[in-house]
Amino acid sequence: MPVSLSDARRADSRDRPPGPVPPRTRLWLDFVNTDAAAQSPGGDLLRDFESLLSWFKEHGAVDDERAAGIRRRAVLQPAAAAATLVDARRVRAALRVLAEKGNLTDRVRDDAVLEINRVLGRSAGTRRLDARAEGGYARAFVPTGDAFAGLMIPIVESAADSLVEGELARVRRCADPRCHRVFLDGTKNGLRRWCDMGTCGNRAKAARHRARTVTRP
């Protein structure tokens, strides 16, 4: 069911008491981090439709059977596959704005909700619960008709979950100005600054150490 603007506003973290610490990541944030800005100098991870499909498969958004069917359809309908890639990049761009600025302004959240509802509203299919091979269960969306329909559903539903759960206050961009990765702060105190302490965090610590060494008499 599409997320309404009023529901998104009610889920604004400013109007809700602090909740439990969220998980370390969200699918939509991982998707945002495929863009060229986050991957520099490696470039856009979604360089073609096959890369897009491989990313979805690696992140559990499509299973092997469905991925194989979509891949066969892409060979038969290359224009439709190309259009799907363009649309995926459009959704990703909207979600990056949501990740970086969504906690600051209503306009950004409203625009993101419109984009989420656009994707949800055009995809016909059924939802079901599937058992995971490694144990446990996961919700699945099974599109009907167009093989490409519904491919972006897991991404926008993940973003919708963050809106509904009021998580945007914990979504932020890495404090390293050279890094464009976004992340969900799952720490208890909500003060995490780096996308990864082993890379960006250590670089910042090393830079502070060098600065102190230079300023010593």
Secondary structure, DSSP 8 states (H G I E B T S, - for coil): ----HHHHHHT-GGGS-------S--HHHHHHTTSHHHHTTS--S-SSHHHHHHHHHHTTSS-HHHHHHHHHHHHH-HHHHHHHHHHHHHHHHHHHHHHHHTTT-HHHHHHHHHHHHHHHHH--EEEEEEE-TTSSEEEEEEE-SSTTTTTTHHHHHHHHHHHHTT-GGGEEE-SSTT---EEE--SSSS----S-IIIIIHHHHHHHHHHHHHH--
